[in-house]
Amino acid sequence: MSYHEFLLFAGLAILAAFWLPRFVSGREPTASALLILAGFVCALAIDEAPPLFTPISHPQWWETLSEMAVIVALFATGMRLDVVRPFARWRVTWRLLAVAMPLTIGAMVLTGMAAGLPLASALLLGAVLAPTDPVLAGDLQVGPPTEGGEHPVRFALTTEAGLNDGLAFPFVYLAIAGLGGISGTEAFHWLSYDVAYRIAVGTVSGGLTGWLLGQVVFRWPMGNILAETGSGVLALAGVLVCYGAAEFIHGYGFIACFVGGMAFRRVEAKHSFHSNLHLFNLAIEHALTAVLLLMTGAALGTYAARVEWTHIAIAASLIFLVRPLSGWVALGGSGLPPRERFVTAAFGVRGIGSLYYLAFAASAAPLPGLADLWLIVLVAIALSALVHGLSAAPVLAGIRADTASEPNRRPRHAPEQAQ
C-alpha cells in the first residue's frame, strides 16, 4: 500500500465509520469499533503490510501519533471541567487512582506472569493497561466547557482519565529498569525521582504554565486580549507549551497537560472563548484518534494469525473482571448508589494511552515477550471499543444532570434517582 493509497483508504474509512450508523439506524455512531474493523479488513486485503501496520517492528510512528493525541486530549479534558470545588468532589477520583489503579496493575502483573511473561514484561503489561483513556472515553465524560451537568459519575471518569495516564509512567519506568534487575539504590532513585519528583514537577509546572497562558490569552494586555481573536489554534499552542515545559525540566508532561488545562480554564472560567478552544482541540483529537484506530485494526489484521487464546483471555479478564472488581472495591464507602458505583467501576475505557506507553517502552529498551504485549494491548483496545462503545450511550443516557455536587453528600442508602 502506497502513501497515497493509505490516504484514500483512511479518508473513506473515516467517512464510512461516521456515516454508516446514521444511514442504518439513524443513531449517533459508535465509530471507534467501526474504524478498527475497517483497518482490520484493509490489512487482510493487502498482500504486504506497510511499516505503519506493524508496531512490533516499527513502533516509532505509533509513539509519535499516540503521544500527540493523548496530550491534546488531556489539555482539553482539564479545560472542560466546569466545577472543580469543593475538593470533596474529587473523593471518587482519588479512590480510583489510589486503590483501583494499583489493584489493576497488580492483577495484570499476576495474570501476565501466569501466562508465561517475565516479571518485567508482566509489570509493563500492568502499567500499560492500567490507565483509562481520555481519548476514547468522550461519551462517558463531562460535556463541553460551560455546558454544565457534571454528574459525579461523569466527573469521576473524566478526572480519572485525565490523571492516571501520567501516574502510570513511574510503573513503565520501573518495568524498563527491572529488565536488568533493581538494586536498593536504583529502587530509591525510582521512588524519589520517577515517582516523587517527576509527578510533583509535572503538577506544579502544569498549573503555573496554564495560569500564565490564561493571563496571556484573557488579561494581557487588557485592551486587546488574544481571546477576542477567537482563534482556536491557541489551544494547540497551550498543549505544546504545557507538555514541552514539563518535559524540559523532567516532569511528567501528561500530568502537566491535564493540570494546565484546568488552570487555564480557571483564569476566566465562564468565558465563551473556551468553546472555540474546545472545538479546535476536539477536531485535532478526533483526526489523530481516527488514524490510530485504523492503525490498530490494521495491526490486528496483520497479526491475526499470531493472536492466541491467551491474548484474548488476558484482554477479556481486564475488561470484564479486573477493572470492574478493582473499581468496585475502590468505591466501597464512597456514597455512590449501587448503579452509579458499578458504572464508574466498569467503564474504564482502554485506548490510545496504552498504545503510547507500549510504543515508548519498545523504543526505549529490548523487551522480552514484546510481540505478546502488543497483541494483548491491541486486542484489549478493540474489545474495549466494542464493549464500552456499544453500551456507553444507553447506560449513561440519564447520567447528565449534576444532582449532587459531591457523592458523599447523598445519603448512603438514598433511593437511586431516575436515569
Protein Blocks (a to p, Z undefined) as FASTA:
>chain_A
ZZklmmmmmmmmmmmmmmmmmmmnopacdfklmmmmmmmmmmmmpmbdcfklmmklmmml
mmmmmmmmmmmmmmmmmmmpmblcdfklmmmmmmmmmmmmmmmmmmmmmmmmmnopafkl
mmmmmmmmmpccfklmmmmmccdehkloiafklmmmmmmmmmmmmmmmmmmmmmmmmmno
pafklmmmmmmmmmmmmmmmmmmmmmmmmmmmmmmmmmpcfklcfklnopaklmmmmmmm
mmmmmmmnopafklmmmmmmmmmmmmmmmbmklmmmmmmmmmmmmmmmmmmmmmmmmmmm
mmmmmpcfklmmmmmmmmmmmmmmmmmmmmgonlpafklmmmmmmmcccdfkmmmmmmmm
mmmpccehklmmmmmmmmmmmmmmmmmmmmmmmmmmmmmbacbfbfklpcfklccddZZ
